[in-house]
């Protein structure tokens, strides 16, 4: 099992929740490597629609989204490295993920890319 200086490596998964199945695969792969995985806790696009439906206003929803974004950046800060799930095409990410990559780099974190490690694009046949 992989470790850093006798301690577990902490990896933060970064990518759009549109790719939640790939995020779950990456979580499993990284966990089986012996890493502590920080990942998406809430998915407002599919898995956690009841939360989305229970919000009382667009302002409340916006505040939830902003807090989730701040929380994920804190996960990037905690991690030793990030694994970017560049699913549509290599090194292509959305605005939020791009900001997370920039944050990780500014903090000297290792940035790994799903496409470089054999991750399959979403359009690939299973």
Buried (B, 14 or more C-beta within 10 A) or exposed (E): EEEEEEEBBBBBBBBBBBBBEBBBBBBEBBEEBEBBBBBBEBBBEEEBEEEBEEBEEEEEBEEBBEEBEEEBBEBBEEBBBBBBBBBBEEEEBEEBBEBBBEBBEEEEBBBBBBBEEEBEBEEEEE
